[in-house]
């Protein structure tokens, strides 16, 4: 990687041999640190393989121990964490609320934006939870649009450090006679989610045009009406569309929730949409940009096996070939903006269930694009890939430039 991106791999990491993986524990650039998703995986000499032991609470403690070691290796601590994302195995959901006390132990009163939802499954079959995190140097401010922090919560609606705003995930709902109501229409639910994000942005003296990334997590019952969210984005963003990815998940924490949305915004500075000329037939009518750069951050919309120049998917049912196309798309976006893959600091690989069998083989694709210096990464199985049924993987990426 270029010198501005620093791989963070702790000198002592007793759980695993880090040399076996095509990602690093964390990648830092310009004071921004992205940590790879961590499970409770550890090598068990007695069994001769990597396993995740214990129940949800035991595994969550191990996850935070690992995150703490990675933060320390980067010269940071839990008070620097600005965002966490919890990927939960559906079987662990009944005990998930109990993990709040573990978060309090490590995060204390430090405000953190947070999102949590159920994935189809984690890549480790015995893993019950995976947590990824972002940390930053600099003074951190919590954003509470409607008042002070509730003592029952272990997260803040939004967190601001310098010019960057991180929001928690918001499940679209309205208050009716003091009771939360989750609407049965996906478009209406998405409207409520973006309304909450708008309140966080306004409290930070920012607006929808400052959003560089949006992730929309959609429950299975919300997928049929998901096209209705297009008009919601048109109304909210007013033509200044962010990098965006729609992620079908197993379910949201709220069983009647249809969509959960999180966002990252950058205040001030010039906003640049990176568009690839030969892709206009693919992106021209979409309410998302291939990539958006503002300030130090460059976020890229999810890329799959779709060749945007032809409108056709490539690779058949070969996940390696599909991954090659996804990373080729990312590399094309970076080149169009005048940047290289060396500036990629984090990737998330969203894998369809029928792509898991051969997923390990995509590591060679990462070597092809990153050499021996890898960004941080998270890989999870999603409910399905939005688009054609033969698509097996989608990759989101962020660079610090």
Secondary structure, DSSP 8 states (H G I E B T S, - for coil): --TTSEEE--S--TT--GGGSSSBSEEEETTEEEEEEE-SEEEETTTTEEEE-S-HHHHHHHHHHHHHHHHHHTT--GGGEEEEEEEEEGGGGGGGGGGHHHHHHHHTT---EEEEEEESEESSTT--EEEEEEEESS-EEEE-TTSS--TT-SS-SEEEETTEEEE--EE--EEETTEEE--S-HHHHHHHHHHHHHHHHHHTT--GGGEEEEEEEE-GGGSTTGGGHHHHHHHHHTT---EEEEEE-SEESSTT--EEEEEEEE-SS-EEEE--GGGHHHHTT-SS-SEEEETTEEEEEEE-SEETTTTEE-STT-HHHHHHHHHHHHHHHHHHTT--GGGEEEEEEEEEGGGSTTGGGGHHHHHHHHTT---EEEEEEESB-SS-TT--EEEEEEEE-
